[in-house]
Amino acid sequence: MGVELISSGFFADKFYEVVDSLESSIKVISPFIGLKTATKLAEVLKQNPNIKCKIITRFYREDFIQGVSSLQGLNALLDSGAELVALIGLHTKLYVFDESSAILGSANFTNGGFFTNHELSVFIDQDESIGDECNKHFEELWDRIKQTDEGNITKEWIEQEIDGVEKVSINLIKGVSKANRAKRGAKLGAEPWTPFEEKPKNEAPVKTTDILEEVLTNRMIEDLSNAWIKFIAKSNDRLNSDNKFINERNSNALKRVYFNIKPTGIKDNDSIYITALSYDHKDRPSPMIVGRALTYGYDKKNIVTDDEILEDYTRKNYPYYIEFKECKIIDTPIKNTVPLHILYDVVGTKTYPSSAVNPKADRVYLNKVHSQKSHLRITQMAKEFLDKTLDEYFKKYGKIEL
């Protein structure tokens, strides 16, 4: 079991890291569903049809008018095969991944919740007891909503609501303004144990606009590539920079990289940029990009054996692996290879999909992101820069092909 506190600005990184490792299901409870967060999840679901998705949200006209929730986002999720239901009075935010991981906290499923708002959440990783409780809570609430036969979000609902929002927008242009209390969804009311004097009264309409959703309407949340940076070694046990990378690795590990979680997001023919935690030519601690590889992608059979753990005890903590179809390593000591900061200098916050759309991202953010991860997806822009740079280094120093 692992428990991790997720502070403002880092929710998206953790969410997408876990999504990349999904095997069977994701369940979301969030009052607000943003356009770009929904679009991103919809793309993941389309690429992985085996992953089942259920979402409990609200369906309030005022939310759509104010821009805190997106009808287009809901539509994209329906198109991807997700099931959606609406609950009046919903406030919970819960994300359940497969059977034993979950995020609980304050963040809605919007760009504001993921990037700009002051949020605090807790990530529980691989805890069967808590995971089971979260799944149980979700399914019980889901069943209660379904039993009312009033909560199923459909294409017809969305089309009707688009018309309703357009009519209100026309009135707003004319200067006619009033609160919109139109709501659809299951009405479960207060729980049976709630004291009468504590039962909720009608909610006031939401007035907080997620500005970033509007700004990003015509921009994809990710400039997705089929490329990843994979970090090798630890910051407190760096590789010897005077040695070539291949001399710092066991011979049977040269055509593999190992992970502490299942890297299900890495697919066949994805590229991995092998990045050693070591030192640069000025003896400064630095991630050094030593080469690139073309992978077979993750296979559920890619788990180390007991004999491999006996041979290298670190494999116990990194039991999953991906194998290479081909691999090219710069033929020079690690200190002469490509420092990661060169990528940041040129590509900047557009290095990673999450930082590309995060207004608060800066160099400190980038350094913190890579210090917390074993692997990170990069943007197409970053991939193209690394390919060009590595080709120059291969030409200068030569390459070792594995």
Residue, then its C-alpha position, 0 to 999 in steps of 0.5 A: m500500500g502507498v499513500e500520497l498527498i497530491s497538492s495543487g498543480f500535480f493532480a493531473d500528473k498523478f491522475y494520468e500516470v494511473v490512467d496509463s496503468l489501467e487494466s480494467s476500469i475507472k470510476v469517477i464521481s465529480p459534480f463538474i465534467g470539463l471539456k478537455t479532461a473529458t476529451k482526454l479520458a474519452e481518447v484513452l477509452k477509445q484506444n483501450p476498449n477493454i477499460k470500462c468507465k462509469i461516471i456519476t455527475r450533475f446535470y444542472r443547466e446553470d453549470f453548463i451556462q456558467g461553463v463549469s461543466s461541458l455538454q460537449g465533454l459529456n457527449a465525448l464520453l458517451d461516444s467513447g463507451a462510458e456510462l454516465v448518470a446524474l445525481i441532484g445534490l452531488h458534491t463528492k469527488l472520487y476516482v477509483f482505478d481498477e480494484s485497489s487504487a483511488i484518489l479522494g479529495s477536493a478536485n473536480f474533473t475539470n481543468g480547474g480541478f486538475f491544474t489551477n484551483h487550490e486543491l488537496s487530494v489523497f492517492i491510495d495505491q494498491d490497497e485492497s481494503i480501501g480500494d474495495e470500500c471505494n468500489k463498494h461506495f461507488e457501486e452502491l450509489w450507482d445502483r441507487i441512482k439507476q433504480t430511480d430510472e431518472g439519472n441516465i444521461t443520454k444523447e437525447w438529454i444532451e441535445q435537449e440541454i444544448d437547445g435550452v442553454e442556447k435559448v438562455s444565452i440569447n436572453l443573456i445577450k438581450g440583457v435578460s438575466k435570471a438564475n436557471r434552476a433547471k436540473r435533471g437527475a436522480k433525487l435521492g434526498a438526504e440519507p435516512w440517518t440525517p437529522f431533519e434540521e440538517k436536511p439540505k435546502n435548495e442549492a444556490p446556482v453555481k457562479t464560478t466559471d472555469i475560465l481555462e475551459e473556455v480558453l482551451t476550447n479550441r486546443m487539445i489538452e495534449d499534443l500526444s506522442n507515442a514517446w516516453i522518458k524512462f528514468i533509470a537509477k535513483s537520485n540517491d544512488r546515481l550511475n557513475s558518469d565516467n562509465k558508459f551506460i552499458n557498463e552500468r547495467n547488467s547484461n540481461a537488462l540492456k534490452r529491458v526497462y523496469f517499472n514499479i507499476k504496470p506500464t500499460g500505457i506504453k504500446d507496441n512501437d512506442s519510443i522510450y528515451i532512456t534517461a540515467l540519473s547521473y552527473d553531467h560533464k561539470d559533475r552536477p547531478s542531472p538526468m542524462i538522456v543516453g539513448r532511445a529504444l523502440t518497444y514491444g509495449y507492455d504485456k501482462k506476462n512481463i513480470v520478473t521471476d523469482d530467480e530474477i529477483l534472487e539475482d537482483y533484489t531491486r527487481k522486487n520493487y520493480p517487477y514489471y518490464i518492457e522489452f525493446k525491439e531495438c535500442k541505440i545508446i550513445d557510445t560515450p561516458i554518461k557525462n557526455t550524453v544529453p542533459l535533460h535540461i537541454l530539452y527544458d531549455v528549448v521546449g520548455t513547458k511544452t515538454y510534457p502534455s500536462s505542463a503544456v496546458n498548465p498556466k502555473a507550470d515553470r522550470v521548478y514545476l518541470n523539475k518536480v514532475h520528473s523527480q516524482k516519476s519513473h516514466l513520463r509521456i512527452t509531447q510530439m514537439a519534445k520527441e522531435f527535438l530529442d530525435k534530432t539531438l540524439d542523431e547529432y550525438f550518435k554522429k559525434y560519438g558513435k552508437i551502440e546498437l543492442 
